[in-house]
């Protein structure tokens, strides 16, 4: 499909962090994050260790797909080069040029504005370089950190599209 960026083209450097594609050596980070009930409370039920390993293998496979709909990235601290979380781009629709942004940071990386920094730095790249028209977040009611991140990125809450406890926040290339 014309205009679909190669996964290897997607990386980001922000003030404090660098974002790179998930690699095989990231399995411990992935498993640690996806088995942590507290970290995932607003995202999904935690996985068992076996489920996390299988999910990680699937994520690696998705990252190598030429026409991708879902990609996984690792967040690294620029100074220490320590991994601190994962970013996901999912539900990519190359017809409507839209995708979902998701992030999970380990406990010691939360509350520092890192997620907001990443989202704000990545939005212009997704709009300009990859011609996305809309980037959206699915936010569970009560996740005040995600709502604050969306607001700092000047995203708008979509009215009338709430399912249960979920809200959709979006930003279009026209905003």
Secondary structure as UniProt FT lines:
FT   TURN            2..3
FT   HELIX           7..9
FT   STRAND          12..13
FT   STRAND          17..21
FT   HELIX           24..26
FT   HELIX           27..34
FT   HELIX           37..40
FT   TURN            41..43
FT   HELIX           49..63
FT   STRAND          71..77
FT   TURN            78..80
FT   STRAND          83..93
FT   TURN            94..97
FT   STRAND          98..105
FT   HELIX           107..109
FT   TURN            110..111
FT   HELIX           114..128
FT   STRAND          134..140
FT   TURN            141..142
FT   HELIX           144..152
FT   TURN            153..154
FT   STRAND          156..157
FT   TURN            159..160
FT   TURN            164..165
FT   STRAND          166..172
FT   TURN            173..174
//
